[in-house]
Amino acid sequence: MAGDKFQSIYDRDARFREPTIDPESLKYSISASSKSRNRIYRLTLAIIKAVDKFVPEMSIMTADKAPQEQDALITICKADSRSQ
């Protein structure tokens, strides 16, 4: 069974109106173990590299990548104040 807890946006099932289950409760109810697997979709390689540079603790470069074929040109700027 696989899922993404950040994609669980509904408290109730749309068809049967039954409550949905959170990942921890599901794991307990079926005596399962969990394993995290990160896979990056819909980001260009340039964006992945920028995230790695500015948020290294995210370890985005260790995730499986399926980047978009068309890369993006990004420009990063620094301002000395919010008004700039």
GIGI-V912949 format. One record per residue. N is the residue number from 1. RES is the residue in one letter. PSI is psi as a letter, one per 20 degrees, with the letter a starting at -180 (* if undefined). NEAR is the number of other C-alpha atoms within 8 Angstrom. Layout:
n: {N:N}
res: {RES:RES}
psi: {PSI:PSI}
near: {NEAR:NEAR}
//
This chain:
n: {1:2:3:4:5:6:7:8:9:10:11:12:13:14:15:16:17:18:19:20:21:22:23:24:25:26:27:28:29:30:31:32:33:34:35:36:37:38:39:40:41:42:43:44:45:46:47:48:49:50:51:52:53:54:55:56:57:58:59:60:61:62:63:64:65:66:67:68:69:70:71:72:73:74:75:76:77:78:79:80:81:82:83:84}
res: {M:A:G:D:K:F:Q:S:I:Y:D:R:D:A:R:F:R:E:P:T:I:D:P:E:S:L:K:Y:S:I:S:A:S:S:K:S:R:N:R:I:Y:R:L:T:L:A:I:I:K:A:V:D:K:F:V:P:E:M:S:I:M:T:A:D:K:A:P:Q:E:Q:D:A:L:I:T:I:C:K:A:D:S:R:S:Q}
psi: {p:q:r:o:h:i:i:n:i:p:h:q:p:h:g:i:k:q:q:r:q:q:g:g:g:g:g:g:h:j:l:r:q:q:p:p:o:p:p:p:q:j:q:r:h:g:g:g:h:g:g:h:g:i:m:h:i:i:l:h:i:i:q:p:p:m:q:q:g:o:r:q:o:q:p:p:q:p:q:i:r:h:i:*}
near: {2:3:5:6:7:5:6:6:5:6:6:8:10:5:4:5:7:6:7:8:6:7:7:6:8:9:11:8:7:6:6:7:5:5:4:4:5:6:8:10:8:7:10:12:10:10:10:11:9:8:10:13:7:6:8:9:5:6:9:9:8:5:10:8:7:9:10:10:5:5:8:8:5:6:4:4:4:4:6:5:5:5:3:5}
//
